Amino acid sequence: MIAMFVVLYLFFYKEYPFALYLIIWVAFMFIDSSVKAFFQWKYTDNPKQWILTMSEITILVIAALVATIQLDLINLRL
């Protein structure tokens, strides 16, 4: 959470690009879901639950990529 506040500070006050915020947010969510999936696979009564968790993070990453391309956040000029 502290890292996200630092990134928000950089975004608003130091005028860093929004794409950097989006990349860091997706990376944080990926790490969070990966750790959650690992513990679901290793230590729960239902070890197949990790598949659903990893599919959620896959959908999140795809949505972030589509949003980045559609909103032209990194100036691709397609």
Buried (B, 14 or more C-beta within 10 A) or exposed (E): EEEEEEBEEBBEEEEBEEBBBBBBBBEBBBEEBBEBBEEBBEEEEEEEBBEEBBEBBEEBBEEBEEEBEEEEBBEEEE
